[in-house]
Every structure is written in C-alpha cells, then in structure tokens.
Amino acid sequence: RPPDSLRPRWEGHEGAARFYGELLGAFPDIHFDLTDIVVGPQGVCEEARVTGTHERDWLDHPATGERLTWNVVIFFPWDPEQRLFRGEKVYTDLRLRP
C-alpha cells in the first residue's frame, strides 16, 4: 500500500463531485452490490463488490475497455457535535495496469 502522501485525495463537496464524476465517466456502466454494512455511533462502514467497463482514463490509468470486478470498503465517519458525516474514506483492491 502506498504511503498517504502518494494516495489520491479529494477535499470537500467539490472534491467528492469531481471524484465521482471521474469514476462514473471512466466506468459508465458501474454497478455496486452491497455485501455488508455496519451502522454505529462512530459512523457507517459499507462493503461492496463493484463491476464496470473501464471506458475512459481514470487516476492516470489509460482506459482498457475491459470489464473489471473489484471490492470496495467505504467509511463514513460521524461527527456527533456537528451531527454530520465528516466525509468518506474509500479503500479498494482494484489494480489497474501501469
């Protein structure tokens, strides 16, 4: 796993919109199958199996045209004082060719 300084990071609503816009553009037929979800006082954690066809460049990886399947875990940490989610952290086992 690369160190935090080398992992992509998006900040705020604009960053989230950019991340998901780029993801949906790269995998226009993307589909998430929720496999597990945990809801608790610290937030929400969900696990899903994802499929999609890699039709556009994404995260500096050229489009392959291949149908890919990967797993994703997303944490939504809860801020009890603000009564809002503080964002999300996405972890995936997707391996794209360099």
MDTraj code that builds the backbone (N, CA, C; nanometers):
import mdtraj as md
import numpy as np

residues = "ARG PRO PRO ASP SER LEU ARG PRO ARG TRP GLU GLY HIS GLU GLY ALA ALA ARG PHE TYR GLY GLU LEU LEU GLY ALA PHE PRO ASP ILE HIS PHE ASP LEU THR ASP ILE VAL VAL GLY PRO GLN GLY VAL CYS GLU GLU ALA ARG VAL THR GLY THR HIS GLU ARG ASP TRP LEU ASP HIS PRO ALA THR GLY GLU ARG LEU THR TRP ASN VAL VAL ILE PHE PHE PRO TRP ASP PRO GLU GLN ARG LEU PHE ARG GLY GLU LYS VAL TYR THR ASP LEU ARG LEU ARG PRO".split()
xyz = np.array([
    [0.0851, -0.1176, 0.0000],
    [0.0000, 0.0000, 0.0000],
    [0.0891, 0.1230, 0.0000],
    [0.0596, 0.2192, -0.0882],
    [0.1434, 0.3399, -0.0911],
    [0.1213, 0.4256, 0.0328],
    [0.2218, 0.5037, 0.0710],
    [0.2029, 0.5941, 0.1854],
    [0.0957, 0.6978, 0.1552],
    [0.0381, 0.7549, 0.2616],
    [-0.0689, 0.8539, 0.2457],
    [-0.0316, 0.9646, 0.1484],
    [0.0951, 1.0055, 0.1494],
    [0.1365, 1.1163, 0.0633],
    [0.1275, 1.0820, -0.0851],
    [0.1220, 0.9538, -0.1195],
    [0.1145, 0.9128, -0.2597],
    [-0.0256, 0.8709, -0.3031],
    [-0.1177, 0.8634, -0.2083],
    [-0.2536, 0.8226, -0.2432],
    [-0.3351, 0.9440, -0.2851],
    [-0.4211, 0.9279, -0.3874],
    [-0.5047, 1.0412, -0.4291],
    [-0.5956, 1.0869, -0.3155],
    [-0.6240, 1.2158, -0.3145],
    [-0.7096, 1.2725, -0.2101],
    [-0.7951, 1.3824, -0.2723],
    [-0.9228, 1.3837, -0.2382],
    [-1.0159, 1.4866, -0.2826],
    [-1.0755, 1.5494, -0.1583],
    [-1.0920, 1.6793, -0.1590],
    [-1.1398, 1.7515, -0.0405],
    [-1.2729, 1.8205, -0.0684],
    [-1.3615, 1.8190, 0.0301],
    [-1.4864, 1.8939, 0.0259],
    [-1.5872, 1.8399, -0.0746],
    [-1.6984, 1.9126, -0.0842],
    [-1.8055, 1.8732, -0.1764],
    [-1.7570, 1.8745, -0.3207],
    [-1.6766, 1.9756, -0.3546],
    [-1.6258, 1.9856, -0.4912],
    [-1.5366, 1.8660, -0.5238],
    [-1.4526, 1.8276, -0.4285],
    [-1.3654, 1.7123, -0.4493],
    [-1.4441, 1.5833, -0.4656],
    [-1.5476, 1.5663, -0.3834],
    [-1.6313, 1.4465, -0.3939],
    [-1.7020, 1.4428, -0.5290],
    [-1.7541, 1.5580, -0.5721],
    [-1.8213, 1.5644, -0.7022],
    [-1.7233, 1.5313, -0.8149],
    [-1.6012, 1.5811, -0.8046],
    [-1.5000, 1.5529, -0.9067],
    [-1.4643, 1.4035, -0.9073],
    [-1.4417, 1.3463, -0.7875],
    [-1.4078, 1.2039, -0.7788],
    [-1.5164, 1.1177, -0.8423],
    [-1.6416, 1.1383, -0.8002],
    [-1.7491, 1.0536, -0.8515],
    [-1.7783, 1.0818, -0.9983],
    [-1.7640, 1.2064, -1.0413],
    [-1.7807, 1.2378, -1.1833],
    [-1.6786, 1.1649, -1.2688],
    [-1.5529, 1.1649, -1.2239],
    [-1.4466, 1.0950, -1.2973],
    [-1.4676, 0.9433, -1.2938],
    [-1.5076, 0.8907, -1.1780],
    [-1.5323, 0.7466, -1.1657],
    [-1.6456, 0.7029, -1.2586],
    [-1.7574, 0.7758, -1.2556],
    [-1.8724, 0.7395, -1.3386],
    [-1.8431, 0.7593, -1.4864],
    [-1.7577, 0.8564, -1.5195],
    [-1.7178, 0.8751, -1.6584],
    [-1.6290, 0.7623, -1.7079],
    [-1.5400, 0.7147, -1.6215],
    [-1.4479, 0.6074, -1.6598],
    [-1.5176, 0.4720, -1.6668],
    [-1.6176, 0.4523, -1.5815],
    [-1.6918, 0.3259, -1.5754],
    [-1.8415, 0.3575, -1.5886],
    [-1.8892, 0.3933, -1.7087],
    [-2.0278, 0.4396, -1.7232],
    [-2.1330, 0.3346, -1.6880],
    [-2.0967, 0.2066, -1.6915],
    [-2.1921, 0.1009, -1.6564],
    [-2.1654, 0.0455, -1.5166],
    [-2.1016, 0.1248, -1.4318],
    [-2.0619, 0.0786, -1.2982],
    [-2.1830, 0.0296, -1.2189],
    [-2.1590, -0.0767, -1.1411],
    [-2.2656, -0.1326, -1.0579],
    [-2.2058, -0.1739, -0.9238],
    [-2.2727, -0.1366, -0.8161],
    [-2.2301, -0.1705, -0.6804],
    [-2.3278, -0.2718, -0.6218],
    [-2.2760, -0.3847, -0.5742],
    [-2.3560, -0.4821, -0.4998],
    [-2.3122, -0.4748, -0.3546],
    [-2.3957, -0.4182, -0.2698],
    [-2.3650, -0.4062, -0.1278],
    [-2.3574, -0.5456, -0.0665],
    [-2.2445, -0.5764, -0.0017],
    [-2.2274, -0.7083, 0.0598],
    [-2.2333, -0.7025, 0.2115],
    [-2.2074, -0.5845, 0.2690],
    [-2.2120, -0.5710, 0.4147],
    [-2.2225, -0.4233, 0.4494],
    [-2.2880, -0.3959, 0.5601],
    [-2.2965, -0.2583, 0.6092],
    [-2.3048, -0.2625, 0.7611],
    [-2.2340, -0.1713, 0.8250],
    [-2.2365, -0.1579, 0.9705],
    [-2.2668, -0.0120, 1.0013],
    [-2.3657, 0.0098, 1.0863],
    [-2.4033, 0.1447, 1.1279],
    [-2.3852, 0.1524, 1.2786],
    [-2.3108, 0.2508, 1.3243],
    [-2.2864, 0.2658, 1.4670],
    [-2.2639, 0.4104, 1.5027],
    [-2.2382, 0.4393, 1.6299],
    [-2.2227, 0.5778, 1.6737],
    [-2.1016, 0.6483, 1.6121],
    [-2.0033, 0.5724, 1.5652],
    [-1.8856, 0.6348, 1.5040],
    [-1.9050, 0.6607, 1.3554],
    [-2.0107, 0.6055, 1.2962],
    [-2.0364, 0.6271, 1.1541],
    [-2.0883, 0.5026, 1.0860],
    [-2.0678, 0.4977, 0.9564],
    [-2.1159, 0.3880, 0.8733],
    [-1.9973, 0.3289, 0.7977],
    [-1.9978, 0.1979, 0.7845],
    [-1.8975, 0.1287, 0.7039],
    [-1.9729, 0.0343, 0.6112],
    [-1.9430, 0.0433, 0.4822],
    [-2.0078, -0.0467, 0.3883],
    [-1.9036, -0.1149, 0.3009],
    [-1.9358, -0.2373, 0.2627],
    [-1.8506, -0.3148, 0.1736],
    [-1.9338, -0.3511, 0.0516],
    [-1.8736, -0.3417, -0.0664],
    [-1.9464, -0.3725, -0.1888],
    [-1.8547, -0.4395, -0.2902],
    [-1.9165, -0.5142, -0.3786],
    [-1.8487, -0.5716, -0.4954],
    [-1.8883, -0.4825, -0.6122],
    [-1.7893, -0.4359, -0.6871],
    [-1.8127, -0.3387, -0.7937],
    [-1.7756, -0.4009, -0.9278],
    [-1.8574, -0.3742, -1.0290],
    [-1.8248, -0.4148, -1.1655],
    [-1.8431, -0.2949, -1.2568],
    [-1.7633, -0.2907, -1.3621],
    [-1.7767, -0.1830, -1.4594],
    [-1.6764, -0.1991, -1.5717],
    [-1.7077, -0.1386, -1.6858],
    [-1.6199, -0.1419, -1.8020],
    [-1.5348, -0.0159, -1.8027],
    [-1.4033, -0.0334, -1.8084],
    [-1.3075, 0.0782, -1.8000],
    [-1.2985, 0.1468, -1.9369],
    [-1.3883, 0.2437, -1.9612],
    [-1.4009, 0.3054, -2.0929],
    [-1.3258, 0.4370, -2.1088],
    [-1.2849, 0.5007, -1.9996],
    [-1.2100, 0.6264, -2.0069],
    [-1.0933, 0.6220, -1.9097],
    [-0.9938, 0.7065, -1.9356],
    [-0.8803, 0.7153, -1.8437],
    [-0.9300, 0.7514, -1.7039],
    [-0.8635, 0.6945, -1.6030],
    [-0.9015, 0.7226, -1.4644],
    [-0.7786, 0.7102, -1.3762],
    [-0.7556, 0.8096, -1.2918],
    [-0.6424, 0.8121, -1.1997],
    [-0.5110, 0.7866, -1.2737],
    [-0.4945, 0.8524, -1.3844],
    [-0.3731, 0.8404, -1.4666],
    [-0.3544, 0.7024, -1.5286],
    [-0.4587, 0.6222, -1.5325],
    [-0.4519, 0.4910, -1.5971],
    [-0.5339, 0.4968, -1.7256],
    [-0.4730, 0.4623, -1.8395],
    [-0.5474, 0.4662, -1.9654],
    [-0.6600, 0.3635, -1.9668],
    [-0.7669, 0.3990, -2.0358],
    [-0.8808, 0.3083, -2.0495],
    [-0.8354, 0.1783, -2.1149],
    [-0.8923, 0.0673, -2.0680],
    [-0.8569, -0.0644, -2.1226],
    [-0.9704, -0.1254, -2.2035],
    [-1.0935, -0.0779, -2.1824],
    [-1.2084, -0.1396, -2.2466],
    [-1.2494, -0.2700, -2.1800],
    [-1.1785, -0.3097, -2.0756],
    [-1.2064, -0.4360, -2.0063],
    [-1.3167, -0.4192, -1.9021],
    [-1.3931, -0.5262, -1.8840],
    [-1.4906, -0.5305, -1.7747],
    [-1.4149, -0.5768, -1.6507],
    [-1.4192, -0.4964, -1.5461],
    [-1.3438, -0.5236, -1.4243],
    [-1.4385, -0.5503, -1.3079],
    [-1.3902, -0.6262, -1.2122],
    [-1.4623, -0.6533, -1.0879],
    [-1.3648, -0.6301, -0.9739],
    [-1.4106, -0.5570, -0.8713],
    [-1.3251, -0.5315, -0.7561],
    [-1.4109, -0.5102, -0.6322],
    [-1.3439, -0.5080, -0.5170],
    [-1.4100, -0.4862, -0.3886],
    [-1.3782, -0.3464, -0.3388],
    [-1.4714, -0.2902, -0.2648],
    [-1.4516, -0.1578, -0.2077],
    [-1.5086, -0.1563, -0.0662],
    [-1.4398, -0.0855, 0.0227],
    [-1.4889, -0.0590, 0.1578],
    [-1.4897, 0.0924, 0.1739],
    [-1.6019, 0.1456, 0.2192],
    [-1.6153, 0.2906, 0.2352],
    [-1.6561, 0.3201, 0.3789],
    [-1.5783, 0.4059, 0.4439],
    [-1.6094, 0.4517, 0.5798],
    [-1.6665, 0.5923, 0.5720],
    [-1.7764, 0.6141, 0.6431],
    [-1.8371, 0.7460, 0.6566],
    [-1.8301, 0.7835, 0.8048],
    [-1.7207, 0.8477, 0.8500],
    [-1.7088, 0.8821, 0.9918],
    [-1.8105, 0.9888, 1.0319],
    [-1.8690, 0.9712, 1.1490],
    [-1.9736, 1.0601, 1.2002],
    [-1.9139, 1.1610, 1.2975],
    [-1.9535, 1.2859, 1.2835],
    [-1.9136, 1.3916, 1.3774],
    [-2.0343, 1.4208, 1.4660],
    [-2.0349, 1.3714, 1.5918],
    [-2.1526, 1.3872, 1.6772],
    [-2.1807, 1.5325, 1.7140],
    [-2.0787, 1.6154, 1.7223],
    [-2.1018, 1.7564, 1.7561],
    [-2.1688, 1.8305, 1.6413],
    [-2.1215, 1.8072, 1.5206],
    [-2.1798, 1.8732, 1.4029],
    [-2.3057, 1.8018, 1.3539],
    [-2.3209, 1.6742, 1.3976],
    [-2.4320, 1.5903, 1.3529],
    [-2.4315, 1.5751, 1.2006],
    [-2.3090, 1.5545, 1.1485],
    [-2.2873, 1.5365, 1.0048],
    [-2.1781, 1.4323, 0.9833],
    [-2.1796, 1.3722, 0.8663],
    [-2.0664, 1.2886, 0.8285],
    [-1.9490, 1.3795, 0.7959],
    [-1.8286, 1.3387, 0.8350],
    [-1.7076, 1.4183, 0.8106],
    [-1.6475, 1.3902, 0.6743],
    [-1.7118, 1.3125, 0.5941],
    [-1.6588, 1.2776, 0.4627],
    [-1.6645, 1.1279, 0.4435],
    [-1.5749, 1.0785, 0.3621],
    [-1.5675, 0.9347, 0.3416],
    [-1.4251, 0.8953, 0.3065],
    [-1.3933, 0.7722, 0.3413],
    [-1.2635, 0.7130, 0.3077],
    [-1.2926, 0.5879, 0.2268],
    [-1.2310, 0.5778, 0.1111],
    [-1.2566, 0.4666, 0.0198],
    [-1.1310, 0.3807, 0.0097],
    [-1.1465, 0.2519, 0.0335],
    [-1.0378, 0.1554, 0.0197],
    [-1.0809, 0.0517, -0.0834],
    [-0.9914, 0.0177, -0.1748],
    [-1.0268, -0.0753, -0.2813],
    [-0.9112, -0.1692, -0.3128],
    [-0.9449, -0.2834, -0.3683],
    [-0.8414, -0.3756, -0.4141],
    [-0.8256, -0.3708, -0.5662],
    [-0.8832, -0.2699, -0.6303],
    [-0.8720, -0.2546, -0.7754],
    [-0.7261, -0.2323, -0.8140],
    [-0.6786, -0.3115, -0.9075],
    [-0.5415, -0.2970, -0.9578],
    [-0.5495, -0.2688, -1.1072],
    [-0.5137, -0.1472, -1.1449],
    [-0.5097, -0.1113, -1.2862],
    [-0.3668, -0.1234, -1.3357],
    [-0.3530, -0.1587, -1.4596],
    [-0.2185, -0.1705, -1.5175],
    [-0.1523, -0.0342, -1.5249],
    [-0.0198, -0.0298, -1.5015],
    [0.0513, 0.0998, -1.5107],
    [0.0551, 0.1521, -1.6530],
])
top = md.Topology()
chain = top.add_chain()
for i, resn in enumerate(residues, 1):
    res = top.add_residue(resn, chain, resSeq=i)
    for name in ("N", "CA", "C"):
        top.add_atom(name, md.element.get_by_symbol(name[0]), res)
traj = md.Trajectory(xyz[None], top)
